[in-house]
Amino acid sequence: MAKPGSRNLITDVPGILVGQAEDARVRSGVTVILPDRFAVGAVAVAGGGPGTRETDVLSGGRLVGGADAICLSGGSAYGLAAADGVMAGLKAAGRGFALVPRPGVPPTPIVPSAILYDLANGGDKEWGDVAPYSGLARKAFDSAGEAFRLGRSGAAYGARAGQAPGGTGSASIVASDGLTVGALAAVNSFGSVRMPNSAAFWAWPFEIGGEFGGARPDVTQGFDPEDWGAAKVNPAPRENTTIACIATDAVLTRDEAERVAQMALAGMARAIRPVFAPTDGDVVFVIATARRQIDGPRPELIARIGELAASTLARSIARAVYEAERQGDAA
């Protein structure tokens, strides 16, 4: 029977580390997902107002088709500079893409990135000529490890999930044959993660071991399709985003990783309502560390990984808000 990994974090996937850094004064932060070597990757963009960098390299028919790291950041478009800090760390480590390695010519680190909007959360955004995100990202890169904090941390340090505090969440699942899938989400959604008039999360059917409180809905109550629960009031464009990364130890092609990313979007729909709205910037990355070759028909394997990714992402989103609420609503 499948069960969470020992940490119930994306770092249960062999070869994956995570680093985070925050600025309490600015009320913003950065999360870096760091494979120990270049990883096949893909991306799925579903929201109407995304903010991204270097996602084109993950598209079909492109030369690179993977990533040295994934960077998630607060700060709206200012946060796209976070990738510079990650690139600096990777360059110092000698990592990056080079079609034809040449002496004296450094390889180029590939760092696809996505941002969420936290500019109006009350933090001090008068940072002068240089936004803090590159520096925060370098700190996150340098601190990357197997353990990291959920809730008020990293890219979602100053986020909100509907009318609840947002946060960073993660979860993992290990199948009976050892296949491992992990997810990390920075949740700043317009939609609510809880059912109306209930403590139960929309993701409650996928909860394992009470990882986000164990609340269950009253199934005798009717369901109103127009009742969204505690969603944000008057959302503005690009102010609402859930950005996430899926990792697996399976060997995947770029096209297979893209299908997993598309399937993983279902995890957002299971955990947030409404989702993928015109004002949302929802993005899911996928990286494969290629530690485990699984025999058998590929379509069945990709369907299996995609479904594990979706349910694990739904759990990560609920864990993000659950842990942020336990820490107090600071934003």
N, C-alpha and C positions, 0 to 999 in steps of 0.2 A: 504494500500500500504506500502511495506517495505521502510524504510528510515534509515539513519545513526542515531546512538545514540547521546546523548546530547554532548558528547565530540568528537565523530567520532574517537575513539581510542579503542584499545583492552580492556581497562579498563571499557568500557561500559558493558562488561559482568560481572554480579554480582559475587563478590568473587575474582576478579582478580586485582592485583596491579602490577606496573612496577617500577623498579628502574634502574638508569643508572649512570655510572661514567666514566670519561675520564682522560687521562694524556696528556696534550697538548704537552709536551716535547717529549714524546714517539710517539705521534699521533696515539693513540689507545684507546680502551675502552671496556666496558662490559655492557650488558643489562641483567637484571634478570626479568623473568615473574613469579610472585609469587601468586599462589592461596592461599586462606586463610585456606585451609585444603587440605589433600592429595586428589589428583584428578586422576581419570582414565585417562590414556594417551596412545599415540601411536606415531609412527614415520614412515616417508617415506623418503628413501634416493634415490635420482635420479642421482646425479652427479657422474662423474667418479673418482673424487679424494676427497672424504669427509674426514673430521676430526671430530671425535665424541667421546663421553665418556658416558658410562652407557645407551647406546641405546638398548643393548640386553635385559635389564629388561622390555622393552616395547614390546618385541616380543611375539607372540602367544605361549602359553604353559609355559610361565615363571611364577615364583611365585608372583612377585610384581604387574606388570601390570599397573603402574601409577607413579606419581611423586609428590614430595613436592615442586619442583620448576623446571623451565627450565632456563638454562644459555646459553647465546650467547656471544661470545667474539671475539675480534680481536686477533692478535698475533700468528696466525698459531698454531702449536702444543704447543707452550709455553702457549697459551691462555687456554688450557684445564685445567690448574691449577686454573682458575677462579672458578671452581666448589668447590674447597676447601674453598674459602671464603664464598660461599653461604651455604655450609654445616656447617661452623662454626656458622653462624647466625641462621640457623635452629636448630642446637644443643642447642644453648643458649636459644632458645625459647621452647625447649623440644619437638621438632617435629622430626619425622623420623619413619622408619619401624622397627617393632619388632615382630617377629613371636610369641614369648612367652615373654612378658615383665617380667623382673627380676630386683629386687633392685640392684642398683650399676652398672647396665649394660645399657649404653645409647642406645636409638634407633638410627638407621642409616638413616640419611636423604638421600633421593633419588633425585639426581639432574642430569638428562640427559642434555647433553651439546653438542654444536657444535661451530666450530670456522671458521673464515675467515682469509685470508692471507693479511696482511698489513705491512709486514716486510720491503718492498722496497719502502715505501712512503716518505722517507726523514726524518722521525723521529729518535730520538736518541735511538737506541736499545742496547746501551752499558750499560745495567742495572746491571751488575755484576752477582753475584751468584744467586740472587733471582729475577725472573721476577715479574713485578708489578701486575699481573692479579688477584691473590688471594686477595690482598689488595683492588684493585679496585672493585672486586666483593662484598667484605664485605661492602664497602661504598654504592654500588648500592643497596644491600639488605637492609641496614639500612635506605636508603632514599626512599624506595618503597612507591608509592602513586598512586592516580588516574590520576594525571596530569604528563606529561613528554614531553620532547622536541623532535621534529622530526628533520630530516636533519642531520647535523653534530653533532651526539650525540651517546653515548653508543657504542655498538659493532661495528658500522659502522662509527665511528668518522674519521677514516683515510682511508675510502674505496673509490673505484672508480667503476662506473657503465659504462662499455665500456670506452669511452673517456670523459664521464661526471663525475662530482663528485658523489660518492656514498653517502649513508646515511641510516638512520633508518626511516622507515615509518610505519604508522598504520592507520587502518580504522575499522569501525564497521557497522553492519546492524541489524535493529530490524524489525522482520516480524510482520504482522498484528495480530498474536496471541501472540506476546510478545517474541517469540523465538529470542535470541540474539546470533550473531556470530561476533567475532572480530579477527583481524589479526595484526601481527607485523612482519616486515621484515627488516633484515639488508642486504643491497644490495651492493655487491662487484663483480658484474657480468662481465664475458667476453663479453657477448652480449650487444647490445644497447637496451635501453628502449624507444627510439624514432624511428619513422619511417624515412627512408632515405629522406634527403632533405626536412624535415618538422619539425615544432615545436610540432607536435602531438605525444603523447605517443602511443605506441602499445596498451596500456590499455584504450584508449580513449572511446571505446563503453561502458565501465563500470563506467565511471566517474559520480559522483553525485554532483550537486550543484557547479560545477567549482572548486572542491577540489584540482585539480592539474593544474589549469590554463585555462581550457576550450578550448585549441587549437584543431582544427579539421583538418584532412587531406584533400587534394584536391582529391576528388574521381574520377576526370576525368583523373588523371595520371595513367599510367600503373604500374603494379607490377612486379618487377624483383626478382624472388626467390633467386638469387645469391647475391643480394644487401642487406647486413646486416646493413647498416647504420654505425653509429659511434661506432663500436665494438672496443675492445682493439686490438692493434697491437702486434703480436708475443706473445701470452699468454703462460705462462709456467705452468707446472703441479701444481695443488693445489693453484694457485694464483687467482682463480676466483670462487666466491661462493655467493649464496644467501641463507641465513639461516633464517628460519621463524618459527613462532608459531601461531597456530589457537586456539582460545578458544571459547567455547560455554557454555551456561547455561543449555543445555539439559542433561538429564540422558542418558548416553551411556555405553554400555559394551566395554571392551577392543577391541574386534573384530570390533565393529561398529566404534570406534574411528580410528582404522586402515584404514577402508574403507574411512572415511572422509579425512584422511591424504593423501591417494592415490588420491582421487578426487581433493584435494586442490592443488596438483602439477600442475593441469591444469592452475591455476592462474599464476604460473611462466611462463608457455608457452604462456599465453595471454599477458604478460607484457614484456618479454625479448626475444630477438632473436639474435643469437641462444641461446639455453639453454640446460642443461643436457649434455654438451659436455664432452669429456674425461678429460679436464683440470678443470672442474667445481666440486665443492663440495656441490651441492645443497641438502638441507635437510629441511623437514617440520615436526614439532612436532604438536600434537593435545592434548589439555587437556579439560576435561569436568567437570564443577563445580557442575553439578547435582542439580541445583536449580529448574529446570522446567521439569516436567513429561508431555509429550505430548502423548495423546491417538491416536490410529489408527495404520494402518499397518506399521511395522518397515521398510521394504524396501523403501517405499515412503518417510518416514521421513529422513532416512539416505541419500537418493538421494538429498533431499531438502537441508539438512545441508551441504552436500559435495559441492553442486553447490554454495550455499551462501559463503562457505569458499573459493572456487576458485575465485569468482568475487571480494570478499573483499580482498583477498591476492593480486590480480592484482592491485587493487586501492592502497593498501599499498605500493607496489613497486614503482608505479608512484609518489606517495606522497613523498617517501623517496628522490628521485632525485630532484623533484620539489622544496622541501624545502631546500635541500642542495645547489642547485644552487642559490636560493634567499639569502643564507647566504654567498656565495662566495666560490670559489674553493680553499680550503686551503691545499689540499693534492697533 
